[in-house]
């Protein structure tokens, strides 16, 4: 299979189901941002961190492929003529969201209470987490915008929202594990 098809040379690409759209289409931007997020999560996973975090991150990466596939499928193409779903993959469900919440609760139990916003940084690995969190928020904003145009499975938005929270808590936990400074944002008084 060749990687290059030349079908996108004029600025269009195909969604699942064959519909061609401009590469700047909100649907393409949405799943492209999820792909970018997935790459950053891979970068976090490549760091010298607790193997248990790596295990969860690989599950998240798998789920992000599902999110991307769901975003790449327009609603009118989701069901085939024979009545079967085009995407023969497990959908995002409550268990996926619960995993993130459980992991956050576990990490938070070992962290000091948060009393202020925190400035991103303190260690390269922590910074990667904060970048992934920001990309996740962008993916969520794009998916939310797409949802106003063509409704999405509600679990997609819930998952992206919870994932950005998870990445924030993971950044805090990694700061703690790596003995990195967690700099509180304390606004200057005028």
N, C-alpha and C positions, 0 to 999 in steps of 0.2 A: 504494500500500500504506500503510495507516494504521500508525502506530507503536503506538498504544494499541489493545489488543484487549479489555480488560476481563476476560480469562479468568483473570488472576491476582489479581483483587480480593479473593478469599477466602483468600489466602495459599498458593496452590498454583501450580505451573508445570509445563510439559511438558518431558520429556526427549526426545531424538531417538528416534523410534519411537512417540511419543504417550503414554507412561506419565506420569500426573500424580503429582507428589510435593509434599510441603510445601516451601516455599522455604527452610526451614532444613535440608533433607536434606543429608547429607554429600556427596553427588554434586554438588549445587548449590553448596555451600560450596567444594568443590574447584575446580570450573571458574570460579566467581565470583572466587576468589582468583587464579587464573591470569589472568583478565581484568584484575584490579587490577594485577597484575605487569606485564602488557602495557602498561597505561596509563603506569606509571612508566618503563618502558623507552622509551616514546615521549617522555616528558619529558627523559630523558637524551639521546636522539637530537636533541631540539630545542636542546640547548646548543651552545655554540661549541667543538666538539671536532673532532678529526681526522676527515676524511670517511671514512677506512677503517673507523673504529669505527662510524660511522653505517651503513655498508654492512652490517656484521656484525649490528648491532642490528636492522636491518629484516628480515634473514633470521630472526633470533631471534623477532621479533614474528610473522612468518608461521608459524613452527613452533609458537608458543604458541597460535595459533588452532587448529592441528591438535591440540595437547594438549587444549585446551578441548573440541573436538568429540569427541575420544576419551573424555574424562571425562563428557561429556553423553550418552553412549550406553551404556545398560545392556547387559551381555553377552547377555541373552536377545533383545535387539532388534538386535544388531549384524549379523545375517545375515537377509536378506529371504527370503520364502517361495520365491523362484526360485533361492535359493542364493548370490546375489550379496551383497557387503558393502553395508550401508546407507551407510557413509561412502565415497564415491568420491573419496578424497583420498589423497595419499601419506602413509604412516605415518611416525612417528619411527623412524629407523634408525641404524645404526652411524655412517654418514657425518655425521649431524647432531651426534652426540656428538664425533666426531673433529674436526669444525670447531671446537668449543669448546675442545677440548684443544690443538689446533694454535695457536689464537689466544692461549691462556694461555701456552703455551711461548714464543711470540714475544714477548709482553709481558714475561714474567718474565726473559727473557734481557737485557732493558734495565733491569731494576730491581735495586737493592741487595738482598742476601739479607735475608729476614725473620728477625729474631732475637727479636721480641716480638709479642704481639697489638698491634693498632693501634686507637686510639680513632676511631670514625667522625667525620668532619668535616674541617675544614681549608679547604674550598671548597664552595660551594653545589652544584656539579656532582658533586663527590665524595660529598657527603651524599645526593644523589638516588640514586647508585649503591648506597650502603649501605642506603637504604630499600628499593630494589628487591631487594637481596640478602636482606634480612629477610623480605620478602613472598614471595620465592621459597622460602625455607626453610619458611614457613608453608604454602605450596601443597604442598610436598613432604611435610610432616607430614600434611596432610589427605589427600593422594593415598595415602600409606602406610596411613593408617587405612582409607580406602575399599578399598584392596587386600586388607585382612584380611577385609572383608565380601564383596566381589565382586572377584575377581582382575582386575587391569589388565594391559595389555601391559607387560612388564617394562621396555621401552625408555622408557616414560613416566617411571618413577621414576628411571631412570639419567639421563635428560635433565635433569630438574629438579634432581637432585643436582649434576650437572656445571655447570648454568647458574648455580647459586648460587656455585660456586667461580669461574666466569668473572667474575661481577659483582664479586666481591671483588678479583680480580686487576685488573680494569678500574678499580676505584676506586683501587687503588694506582698504576696506570699514569697515570691522570688526575691524581692528586696530584703525580706526578713531572713530567708534561707541563705542568701549570699552576703549577709551583713552589710548591705548597701545602705547609704543614707536615704531616708525617705523624707524629702524636704517638703514641709507643710507650706501651703500658700497662705500667707498672712498679709492681707492688703495693707499697704502703707497708710498711715494716718496723716491727714493733711492739716 
